[in-house]
Amino acid sequence: SDADPEITDFQETTPLDRFRMAAVSPLASRDSSDVGVRYREILEEFTERPTVAVGMLDAGGRILSARFANMGHDRITFATDSSIGLYFVTSQRVVYVKTLKQDSPLAKPTIRCLSINPELGTVVVGLDVVDAPVGGGTSLQNKFIIWPSGNFPKEEPLQLNIPVERSPVGPRLPTCAILSKTQGPQMMLGRLFDGKVISFRLAKSRTKLKTESELASGAGLIASSDDGNWIAVVMTENGVKGVKVFSYVSESGTRLDPATIFWCKNRDPSCMAIQEKVLNNNRVAHLALAEPAPEGQPPLPIEILAVGLRGDFWTVYRLRIPSPCLSLSYCLGSATHLLSGHTDGMVALCDLQEGKTHQRRGSPNATFLDISSDRALVCAVE
């Protein structure tokens, strides 16, 4: 770490020069494998020094997910398949790890997802729990554990237990939970192991469940706006796959149960995000879709549709991308800033309104991305 990359050798060439030549060589430029991508990643580390901190777990399993825990960018909450913890960016250390307890000796819980409301500190993890009773056979349930303020040592969490089918029909994606991210009505969108999608409304204290509405079955990807009022679900209806948009918003106010607003047929995105935007005093949703390209074809652009409350829609942006999209999310409180992660390790933050994109070369092995509320830092899990 103390080496000087600007010192020249007998050929008047620096280590940085050699990395530049390797990264822009025809071989590296054509190479989409780890070798070519790693060359470009190391070059960016040398020149831009974008990495602020690196945290590693000595034990406790692989980190599945990590999210900024508050409205700054100094704390990150992370989850493994059996524990949840807190990492301080400034001191670059893990300050707390909690291993989740089993309800019974024969029950095996596995964490599948993590979501956070950074304004309130609320944290939820979604688990698959396989139980093997003494009499034989197995049962499966999904469990959502919600810490109202994210105070793991002192707070009694709310626990929601939902039995699920072991042989779901249709796609089988991991259990997923998405919390609303504002101080308004507290919402949580959940996709169960069997593909059912449920919208939960929590009490203001986040210590009790108020209502729940089942939206879909056999679902794929799901997405929710910051306030939880707009929901997008990839699903199949009458043999046709597409994206259905639900909303708690109506032209006269807010609904008690979400209503179907829009059905976009023949769409099967690999990544999806949704956010509310106010246009001329009208509330609309901006739905971002990244779809896989046909084999051998260049990546399709990210398409952003505006969806009105009457089901009207129109395309507002098409974003060209360098490689296939792995993740897509709107920044907190903004329908004009979109974060995307790509297969070549590129991380892009697009300012839609200004037409500007800020890019950083990350790791092609990154499995999860999150951006801080002030858009200063991006957290990646490898």
C-alpha positions as CSV (number, residue, x, y, z in Angstrom):
1,S,0.0,0.0,0.0
2,D,3.1,2.3,0.4
3,A,4.3,1.6,-3.2
4,D,4.5,4.7,-5.5
5,P,2.7,3.9,-8.8
6,E,4.4,6.9,-10.5
7,I,8.0,5.7,-10.1
8,T,9.5,4.9,-13.5
9,D,11.7,1.9,-14.5
10,F,14.6,1.8,-16.9
11,Q,12.2,2.2,-19.8
12,E,10.7,5.3,-18.2
13,T,7.5,3.4,-17.7
14,T,5.5,3.5,-14.4
15,P,3.4,0.6,-13.0
16,L,0.4,2.8,-13.7
17,D,1.5,3.1,-17.4
18,R,1.7,-0.7,-17.7
19,F,-1.8,-1.2,-16.2
20,R,-3.2,1.4,-18.6
21,M,-1.6,-0.4,-21.6
22,A,-3.0,-3.8,-20.4
23,A,-6.5,-2.4,-19.7
24,V,-6.8,-0.8,-23.1
25,S,-5.1,-3.5,-25.1
26,P,-7.3,-5.2,-27.8
27,L,-7.3,-8.4,-25.8
28,A,-8.5,-6.8,-22.6
29,S,-11.1,-4.6,-24.4
30,R,-12.7,-7.7,-25.9
31,D,-12.4,-9.8,-22.8
32,S,-15.6,-9.9,-20.8
33,S,-14.2,-12.5,-18.4
34,D,-12.8,-11.9,-15.0
35,V,-9.3,-11.2,-16.4
36,G,-10.2,-8.3,-18.6
37,V,-12.7,-6.9,-16.1
38,R,-10.2,-7.1,-13.2
39,Y,-7.6,-5.2,-15.3
40,R,-10.0,-2.3,-15.7
41,E,-11.1,-2.5,-12.0
42,I,-7.5,-2.3,-10.7
43,L,-6.8,0.6,-13.1
44,E,-9.7,2.6,-11.7
45,E,-8.5,1.8,-8.1
46,F,-5.1,3.2,-9.0
47,T,-6.3,6.3,-10.8
48,E,-9.6,7.2,-9.0
49,R,-9.2,5.5,-5.6
50,P,-13.0,5.1,-5.3
51,T,-13.0,2.5,-2.5
52,V,-13.5,4.1,0.9
53,A,-13.7,1.1,3.2
54,V,-13.7,-2.7,3.0
55,G,-15.3,-4.8,5.7
56,M,-14.9,-8.6,6.1
57,L,-16.5,-11.1,8.4
58,D,-14.1,-13.5,10.2
59,A,-16.8,-16.0,10.8
60,G,-20.6,-16.3,10.5
61,G,-21.1,-17.1,6.9
62,R,-21.2,-15.2,3.6
63,I,-22.8,-11.7,3.6
64,L,-26.0,-11.8,1.5
65,S,-27.1,-8.2,1.7
66,A,-25.9,-4.9,3.1
67,R,-27.8,-1.5,3.3
68,F,-27.1,1.9,4.6
69,A,-28.8,2.0,8.0
70,N,-29.5,5.8,8.4
71,M,-29.8,9.0,6.5
72,G,-26.0,9.5,6.5
73,H,-23.5,7.1,5.1
74,D,-21.6,6.1,8.3
75,R,-23.5,2.9,9.2
76,I,-24.3,-0.2,7.2
77,T,-26.6,-3.1,8.4
78,F,-25.7,-6.4,6.8
79,A,-27.1,-10.0,6.9
80,T,-25.7,-13.4,6.4
81,D,-27.9,-16.5,6.1
82,S,-28.1,-16.8,9.9
83,S,-27.2,-13.5,11.4
84,I,-27.6,-9.7,11.2
85,G,-25.0,-7.1,12.1
86,L,-23.8,-3.5,12.0
87,Y,-20.7,-2.1,10.4
88,F,-19.3,1.4,11.0
89,V,-17.8,2.9,7.8
90,T,-15.7,5.6,9.6
91,S,-13.9,3.1,11.9
92,Q,-14.1,0.3,9.3
93,R,-15.2,-2.3,11.8
94,V,-18.1,-4.6,12.6
95,V,-19.5,-3.4,15.9
96,Y,-22.4,-5.9,16.4
97,V,-23.5,-9.3,15.1
98,K,-26.6,-11.1,16.3
99,T,-27.3,-14.7,15.4
100,L,-31.0,-15.4,15.0
101,K,-32.4,-18.1,17.3
102,Q,-34.3,-21.2,16.2
103,D,-37.9,-21.4,17.4
104,S,-37.4,-25.1,18.0
105,P,-34.4,-27.5,17.9
106,L,-35.8,-29.1,14.7
107,A,-36.5,-25.8,12.9
108,K,-33.9,-24.4,10.5
109,P,-34.2,-20.7,9.7
110,T,-32.4,-19.2,6.7
111,I,-32.2,-15.4,6.0
112,R,-33.1,-14.6,2.4
113,C,-33.4,-10.8,2.4
114,L,-32.8,-7.5,4.2
115,S,-34.7,-4.2,3.9
116,I,-34.3,-0.9,5.8
117,N,-36.2,2.3,6.3
118,P,-33.3,4.8,6.7
119,E,-35.5,7.6,7.9
120,L,-36.8,5.6,10.9
121,G,-34.1,3.0,11.2
122,T,-36.6,0.1,10.8
123,V,-35.0,-3.2,9.8
124,V,-36.7,-6.3,8.4
125,V,-35.3,-9.7,7.5
126,G,-37.2,-12.4,5.6
127,L,-36.5,-16.0,6.4
128,D,-37.4,-19.5,5.1
129,V,-38.0,-21.8,8.1
130,V,-38.0,-25.5,7.5
131,D,-39.4,-27.5,10.4
132,A,-39.0,-31.3,10.7
133,P,-41.4,-32.5,13.4
134,V,-40.6,-35.6,15.4
135,G,-43.5,-37.5,13.7
136,G,-41.9,-37.1,10.3
137,G,-42.4,-34.9,7.3
138,T,-41.4,-31.3,6.9
139,S,-43.3,-28.0,6.9
140,L,-42.2,-24.6,5.5
141,Q,-43.1,-21.1,6.6
142,N,-41.9,-17.7,5.8
143,K,-41.0,-15.4,8.7
144,F,-40.5,-11.6,8.7
145,I,-38.7,-10.2,11.7
146,I,-39.1,-6.4,12.1
147,W,-37.0,-4.3,14.5
148,P,-39.0,-1.0,14.7
149,S,-35.9,1.2,15.2
150,G,-33.1,-1.2,14.3
151,N,-32.0,-1.5,17.9
152,F,-31.1,-5.1,17.8
153,P,-29.8,-5.6,21.4
154,K,-32.6,-3.8,23.2
155,E,-35.7,-4.0,21.0
156,E,-38.3,-6.7,20.9
157,P,-39.0,-7.3,17.2
158,L,-42.4,-7.9,15.5
159,Q,-42.5,-11.4,14.0
160,L,-44.9,-12.4,11.2
161,N,-45.1,-16.2,10.5
162,I,-46.8,-17.3,7.3
163,P,-47.2,-21.0,6.3
164,V,-46.4,-21.6,2.6
165,E,-46.6,-24.4,0.0
166,R,-43.5,-26.5,-0.5
167,S,-44.2,-26.9,-4.2
168,P,-44.9,-23.5,-5.6
169,V,-46.3,-23.1,-9.1
170,G,-44.4,-20.8,-11.5
171,P,-41.1,-19.0,-10.8
172,R,-39.4,-19.7,-7.5
173,L,-37.3,-16.6,-6.5
174,P,-36.0,-16.1,-3.0
175,T,-38.3,-14.8,-0.3
176,C,-38.3,-11.0,-0.4
177,A,-39.3,-8.0,1.8
178,I,-39.3,-4.3,0.9
179,L,-40.0,-1.7,3.6
180,S,-41.3,1.8,2.8
181,K,-38.6,4.4,3.3
182,T,-40.4,7.4,4.5
183,Q,-42.0,8.7,7.7
184,G,-45.6,8.3,6.3
185,P,-47.7,5.2,6.5
186,Q,-45.5,2.2,7.2
187,M,-45.7,-0.4,4.4
188,M,-44.0,-3.6,3.7
189,L,-44.2,-5.6,0.4
190,G,-43.4,-9.3,0.7
191,R,-43.0,-12.1,-1.8
192,L,-43.2,-15.6,-0.2
193,F,-41.4,-18.7,-1.1
194,D,-44.5,-20.0,-3.0
195,G,-44.6,-16.8,-5.1
196,K,-47.5,-15.1,-3.3
197,V,-47.2,-11.3,-3.0
198,I,-48.6,-9.6,0.0
199,S,-48.7,-5.9,0.9
200,F,-48.6,-5.3,4.7
201,R,-49.6,-2.1,6.4
202,L,-47.9,-1.7,9.8
203,A,-48.9,0.5,12.8
204,K,-47.1,3.8,13.1
205,S,-45.0,2.3,15.9
206,R,-44.0,-0.6,13.6
207,T,-44.7,-3.0,16.5
208,K,-48.1,-4.3,15.2
209,L,-49.6,-5.4,11.9
210,K,-52.7,-3.4,10.8
211,T,-53.8,-4.9,7.5
212,E,-52.6,-7.1,4.7
213,S,-53.6,-7.5,1.1
214,E,-52.7,-10.4,-1.2
215,L,-51.9,-9.0,-4.6
216,A,-50.6,-12.0,-6.7
217,S,-49.5,-15.6,-6.8
218,G,-46.7,-17.3,-8.7
219,A,-45.0,-13.9,-9.0
220,G,-41.5,-13.1,-10.1
221,L,-39.7,-9.7,-9.5
222,I,-41.3,-7.2,-7.2
223,A,-40.6,-3.5,-6.6
224,S,-42.1,-0.7,-4.4
225,S,-41.8,3.0,-4.4
226,D,-40.2,4.8,-1.3
227,D,-43.6,5.5,0.2
228,G,-45.0,2.0,-0.6
229,N,-47.9,3.5,-2.5
230,W,-46.8,2.1,-5.9
231,I,-46.1,-1.6,-6.4
232,A,-44.8,-3.4,-9.5
233,V,-45.0,-7.2,-9.9
234,V,-43.9,-9.5,-12.7
235,M,-46.5,-12.2,-13.1
236,T,-48.3,-14.4,-15.5
237,E,-52.0,-13.9,-16.2
238,N,-54.0,-16.1,-18.6
239,G,-50.8,-17.5,-20.0
240,V,-49.3,-14.0,-20.7
241,K,-46.3,-12.7,-18.8
242,G,-46.0,-9.0,-18.0
243,V,-45.7,-6.4,-15.3
244,K,-48.7,-5.3,-13.3
245,V,-48.7,-2.0,-11.4
246,F,-50.8,-1.6,-8.2
247,S,-51.3,1.7,-6.3
248,Y,-52.8,2.9,-3.0
249,V,-53.1,6.3,-4.7
250,S,-56.4,7.4,-6.3
251,E,-57.5,10.6,-7.9
252,S,-59.5,11.4,-4.8
253,G,-56.9,10.4,-2.1
254,T,-55.5,7.2,-0.7
255,R,-57.1,3.7,-0.9
256,L,-57.3,1.2,1.9
257,D,-56.4,-1.6,-0.5
258,P,-54.2,-1.3,-3.6
259,A,-55.9,-1.3,-6.9
260,T,-54.6,-2.5,-10.3
261,I,-53.6,0.5,-12.3
262,F,-51.6,-0.9,-15.3
263,W,-50.9,-4.2,-17.0
264,C,-47.9,-4.2,-19.3
265,K,-48.1,-7.4,-21.3
266,N,-45.2,-9.4,-22.9
267,R,-42.6,-7.9,-20.6
268,D,-40.2,-10.1,-18.6
269,P,-37.5,-7.8,-17.0
270,S,-34.4,-9.1,-15.3
271,C,-34.4,-5.9,-13.1
272,M,-37.1,-3.5,-12.2
273,A,-37.6,-0.4,-10.0
274,I,-40.6,2.0,-9.4
275,Q,-40.8,5.5,-7.9
276,E,-43.5,8.2,-7.6
277,K,-43.2,11.5,-9.4
278,V,-45.4,14.5,-9.5
279,L,-46.1,16.0,-12.9
280,N,-48.2,19.1,-13.3
281,N,-49.8,18.3,-9.9
282,N,-50.6,14.8,-11.0
283,R,-49.1,11.8,-9.3
284,V,-47.6,9.2,-11.6
285,A,-45.2,6.3,-11.3
286,H,-41.9,6.0,-13.1
287,L,-41.4,2.3,-13.8
288,A,-37.8,1.4,-14.8
289,L,-37.4,-1.9,-16.7
290,A,-34.2,-3.7,-17.8
291,E,-34.9,-6.7,-20.1
292,P,-32.4,-9.3,-21.3
293,A,-31.4,-9.1,-25.0
294,P,-31.7,-12.0,-27.4
295,E,-28.5,-14.1,-27.4
296,G,-25.7,-12.6,-29.4
297,Q,-27.3,-9.1,-29.5
298,P,-26.1,-5.9,-27.6
299,P,-27.8,-5.1,-24.3
300,L,-31.3,-3.5,-24.6
301,P,-31.6,0.0,-23.1
302,I,-33.2,0.5,-19.7
303,E,-36.7,1.8,-20.5
304,I,-38.5,4.1,-18.1
305,L,-42.3,4.3,-18.4
306,A,-44.5,7.0,-16.8
307,V,-47.8,5.3,-15.5
308,G,-50.8,7.5,-14.7
309,L,-53.6,6.7,-12.3
310,R,-56.0,5.9,-15.2
311,G,-53.7,3.3,-16.7
312,D,-52.3,5.7,-19.3
313,F,-48.5,5.3,-19.9
314,W,-45.7,6.6,-22.1
315,T,-42.0,6.2,-22.4
316,V,-40.0,9.0,-20.8
317,Y,-36.4,7.7,-21.0
318,R,-34.3,5.0,-22.8
319,L,-30.9,4.6,-21.3
320,R,-28.1,2.9,-23.3
321,I,-26.1,0.6,-21.1
322,P,-22.6,-0.9,-21.6
323,S,-23.4,-4.5,-20.5
324,P,-26.4,-6.4,-19.2
325,C,-28.1,-5.1,-16.1
326,L,-27.8,-7.0,-12.8
327,S,-29.5,-4.5,-10.4
328,L,-31.7,-1.4,-10.7
329,S,-32.9,1.0,-8.0
330,Y,-34.0,4.6,-7.5
331,C,-32.2,6.8,-5.1
332,L,-34.0,7.7,-1.9
333,G,-36.7,10.4,-2.4
334,S,-35.8,10.8,-6.1
335,A,-37.4,9.7,-9.4
336,T,-34.6,11.4,-11.3
337,H,-31.6,9.4,-10.0
338,L,-31.3,5.8,-11.0
339,L,-28.5,3.4,-9.8
340,S,-27.6,0.4,-11.9
341,G,-25.1,-2.5,-11.6
342,H,-23.8,-4.4,-14.6
343,T,-22.2,-7.7,-15.5
344,D,-18.8,-6.1,-16.3
345,G,-18.6,-4.6,-12.9
346,M,-19.7,-1.1,-13.9
347,V,-21.8,0.8,-11.4
348,A,-23.7,3.8,-12.9
349,L,-25.6,6.6,-11.2
350,C,-27.8,8.3,-13.8
351,D,-29.2,11.8,-13.3
352,L,-32.2,11.6,-15.7
353,Q,-33.2,15.2,-15.5
354,E,-29.7,16.5,-16.3
355,G,-28.9,13.7,-18.7
356,K,-25.6,12.9,-16.9
357,T,-24.2,9.5,-15.8
358,H,-21.5,9.0,-13.2
359,Q,-19.8,5.6,-13.6
360,R,-17.4,3.6,-11.4
361,R,-15.7,0.3,-12.2
362,G,-16.7,-2.1,-9.5
363,S,-16.3,-5.9,-9.1
364,P,-18.0,-8.2,-11.6
365,N,-18.6,-10.5,-8.6
366,A,-20.8,-8.0,-6.8
367,T,-24.1,-9.6,-5.9
368,F,-25.8,-6.6,-4.2
369,L,-25.7,-2.8,-4.4
370,D,-27.1,0.0,-2.2
371,I,-26.5,3.8,-2.3
372,S,-26.6,6.1,0.7
373,S,-29.4,8.7,1.0
374,D,-27.0,11.6,0.2
375,R,-25.8,9.7,-2.9
376,A,-22.2,10.0,-1.6
377,L,-21.3,6.3,-1.3
378,V,-22.3,3.0,-2.8
379,C,-22.1,-0.3,-0.8
380,A,-21.4,-3.5,-2.7
381,V,-21.5,-7.1,-1.5
382,E,-19.1,-9.7,-3.1
